[in-house]
């Protein structure tokens, strides 16, 4: 019987896997060992932006206390990342030289901020925004400097920008896309968000990319494509992520951008599994925590129940955010195409906006700005792909109107 499970990485998804394993009716492993490069146990990364803004303390990020791991017999080795997988010997080796044999191995190494490949990225004052260490660094720098440039107008970049603004910094956001949150919002929604953030004190430049980061050891300025120079003390790079797949690639596992897995989260080595931001299923990688949680539930079944038919199928993921106190929701399609019709509702006085996309009498996408209470109901319609004919005329007014019309 397989009796030792080793997990490389201890982020939110790895922690969810541990919790799902402990909830299984039977546990085939006599030992579960977690090896992590981070010095602290798994924490709620979603709250890092609140911590940066000064709205949450570090202690509120903890997911499970020490007693939970002791109670469930889970061994941990923190601050000592796995650097090599020896598939023939079925063991992993950490940075300190510690080795651990495994019967099954799970790689949950997450991702890192994507490099921009720019001159000057190695200067002091250039920081990512992915983990607790980054957040501590940004808080420290915000107390010493006054100006910051954030590269990336996705939700991570905007959360970093808003957090630094709350700490008193003058912040400029650079986004190469035509509008902010271009993966979650359509152009109208993105422009509404831009106007609202400018009103709150941010400087926002869209359709703009940095060409170089300038300075002599210490960052001094950002040079844009049009030769404009922006003087700054700090640059936060938040323009996409890169899966931490190197450990799998070096071990000879099949990899593309991420470590390739099948629907059972199994890699090309049947004894090794991967999940979360480091893995890739088909052509899809995963940058949000929700798909990782879904994967964790499936993998716990696969590892503990030999005859299970559980498979992970990527689902429509809803995005619900609050940027600078402005609620935003999106699900499914975010931009119309030649096959969809759009229902648009906008209230200029309250700055609320709703765009719904319909194909063949089914809802395929929803973008909401300023008022998102009906978002989960729209998401359910998109996920179930049910017929909306009966209440189509009331669709923009939300769940209650639609239920009354149906």
Secondary structure as the mmCIF struct_conf table of DSSP 4:
data_model
#
loop_
_struct_conf.conf_type_id
_struct_conf.id
_struct_conf.beg_label_comp_id
_struct_conf.beg_label_asym_id
_struct_conf.beg_label_seq_id
_struct_conf.end_label_comp_id
_struct_conf.end_label_asym_id
_struct_conf.end_label_seq_id
STRN STRN1 UNK A 4 UNK A 8
BEND BEND1 UNK A 11 UNK A 11
HELX_RH_AL_P HELX_RH_AL_P1 UNK A 12 UNK A 22
TURN_TY1_P TURN_TY1_P1 UNK A 23 UNK A 23
BEND BEND2 UNK A 24 UNK A 25
BEND BEND3 UNK A 30 UNK A 30
STRN STRN2 UNK A 31 UNK A 35
BEND BEND4 UNK A 37 UNK A 40
STRN STRN3 UNK A 43 UNK A 43
HELX_RH_3T_P HELX_RH_3T_P1 UNK A 45 UNK A 47
HELX_RH_AL_P HELX_RH_AL_P2 UNK A 48 UNK A 53
TURN_TY1_P TURN_TY1_P2 UNK A 54 UNK A 54
BEND BEND5 UNK A 55 UNK A 56
HELX_RH_3T_P HELX_RH_3T_P2 UNK A 58 UNK A 61
STRN STRN4 UNK A 62 UNK A 62
BEND BEND6 UNK A 63 UNK A 64
HELX_RH_AL_P HELX_RH_AL_P3 UNK A 66 UNK A 71
TURN_TY1_P TURN_TY1_P3 UNK A 72 UNK A 73
STRN STRN5 UNK A 74 UNK A 77
BEND BEND7 UNK A 79 UNK A 79
STRN STRN6 UNK A 82 UNK A 86
TURN_TY1_P TURN_TY1_P4 UNK A 87 UNK A 90
STRN STRN7 UNK A 91 UNK A 94
TURN_TY1_P TURN_TY1_P5 UNK A 95 UNK A 96
BEND BEND8 UNK A 97 UNK A 97
STRN STRN8 UNK A 99 UNK A 101
BEND BEND9 UNK A 103 UNK A 103
STRN STRN9 UNK A 104 UNK A 107
STRN STRN10 UNK A 111 UNK A 113
HELX_LH_PP_P HELX_LH_PP_P1 UNK A 114 UNK A 115
STRN STRN11 UNK A 119 UNK A 119
TURN_TY1_P TURN_TY1_P6 UNK A 120 UNK A 122
BEND BEND10 UNK A 123 UNK A 123
STRN STRN12 UNK A 124 UNK A 124
TURN_TY1_P TURN_TY1_P7 UNK A 125 UNK A 125
STRN STRN13 UNK A 126 UNK A 128
BEND BEND11 UNK A 130 UNK A 131
HELX_RH_AL_P HELX_RH_AL_P4 UNK A 132 UNK A 144
BEND BEND12 UNK A 146 UNK A 146
STRN STRN14 UNK A 147 UNK A 151
BEND BEND13 UNK A 154 UNK A 154
HELX_RH_AL_P HELX_RH_AL_P5 UNK A 155 UNK A 166
TURN_TY1_P TURN_TY1_P8 UNK A 167 UNK A 168
STRN STRN15 UNK A 170 UNK A 175
BEND BEND14 UNK A 176 UNK A 179
TURN_TY1_P TURN_TY1_P9 UNK A 180 UNK A 184
BEND BEND15 UNK A 185 UNK A 185
HELX_RH_AL_P HELX_RH_AL_P6 UNK A 187 UNK A 199
TURN_TY1_P TURN_TY1_P10 UNK A 200 UNK A 201
STRN STRN16 UNK A 203 UNK A 206
BEND BEND16 UNK A 207 UNK A 207
STRN STRN17 UNK A 210 UNK A 215
BEND BEND17 UNK A 216 UNK A 217
STRN STRN18 UNK A 218 UNK A 218
STRN STRN19 UNK A 219 UNK A 224
TURN_TY1_P TURN_TY1_P11 UNK A 225 UNK A 226
BEND BEND18 UNK A 227 UNK A 227
STRN STRN20 UNK A 229 UNK A 231
BEND BEND19 UNK A 233 UNK A 233
STRN STRN21 UNK A 234 UNK A 237
BEND BEND20 UNK A 239 UNK A 239
STRN STRN22 UNK A 241 UNK A 243
HELX_RH_AL_P HELX_RH_AL_P7 UNK A 246 UNK A 250
TURN_TY1_P TURN_TY1_P12 UNK A 251 UNK A 252
STRN STRN23 UNK A 255 UNK A 255
BEND BEND21 UNK A 256 UNK A 258
STRN STRN24 UNK A 259 UNK A 261
TURN_TY1_P TURN_TY1_P13 UNK A 263 UNK A 264
STRN STRN25 UNK A 266 UNK A 266
BEND BEND22 UNK A 268 UNK A 269
TURN_TY1_P TURN_TY1_P14 UNK A 270 UNK A 271
STRN STRN26 UNK A 272 UNK A 274
HELX_RH_3T_P HELX_RH_3T_P3 UNK A 276 UNK A 278
STRN STRN27 UNK A 279 UNK A 281
TURN_TY1_P TURN_TY1_P15 UNK A 282 UNK A 283
STRN STRN28 UNK A 284 UNK A 285
BEND BEND23 UNK A 288 UNK A 288
HELX_RH_AL_P HELX_RH_AL_P8 UNK A 289 UNK A 304
TURN_TY1_P TURN_TY1_P16 UNK A 306 UNK A 307
HELX_LH_PP_P HELX_LH_PP_P2 UNK A 316 UNK A 318
STRN STRN29 UNK A 319 UNK A 323
TURN_TY1_P TURN_TY1_P17 UNK A 324 UNK A 325
STRN STRN30 UNK A 326 UNK A 332
BEND BEND24 UNK A 335 UNK A 335
TURN_TY1_P TURN_TY1_P18 UNK A 338 UNK A 339
STRN STRN31 UNK A 341 UNK A 347
TURN_TY1_P TURN_TY1_P19 UNK A 348 UNK A 351
STRN STRN32 UNK A 352 UNK A 359
TURN_TY1_P TURN_TY1_P20 UNK A 360 UNK A 361
STRN STRN33 UNK A 362 UNK A 369
BEND BEND25 UNK A 370 UNK A 370
TURN_TY1_P TURN_TY1_P21 UNK A 373 UNK A 374
HELX_RH_AL_P HELX_RH_AL_P9 UNK A 375 UNK A 384
TURN_TY1_P TURN_TY1_P22 UNK A 385 UNK A 385
STRN STRN34 UNK A 387 UNK A 387
HELX_RH_3T_P HELX_RH_3T_P4 UNK A 389 UNK A 397
HELX_RH_AL_P HELX_RH_AL_P10 UNK A 399 UNK A 405
#
